[in-house]
Amino acid sequence: MKSKYVSINNKIQGGEPCIKGTRIPIYAIYNMNLGGDPVRFLARIYDLKVEQVKAAIRFYKTYMNNK
């Protein structure tokens, strides 16, 4: 479960996967995108790179969707 942009730390957000260097859980990004918010909009409101948002969505779909 390695990712350049996603980290899991039990001391941050209860161990939920987050964007590295932030406390932004990837489920928040995934759910907002699922609800219709475009990737570029999410990058802008969270002050992230588009690649970080895409990686979070991809990580969630790959590893978390069946949780």
Residue, then its C-alpha position, 0 to 999 in steps of 0.5 A: m500500500k505504498s503511495k507517493y502522496v498518501s500516508i497512514n499514521n495511527k497518530i493522525q486522523g485515527g489511522e485513516p489514510c491522508i494526503k502526506g504532510t496534511r490531515i486531509p483524509i482521502y475519504a473526504i476527497y473521494n466522497m466530494n469527487l464522487g458527489g460531483d466536485p471536479v479534481r481541479f476544484l478539490a485541489r484548489i480548495y485543499d491547496l493541493k496539487v492535482e496529482q495529489v487529489k488524483a492519487a487520493i482518489r486512486f488509492y481509495k478506489t484501490y484499497m479502501n472501497n471494499k472496507 
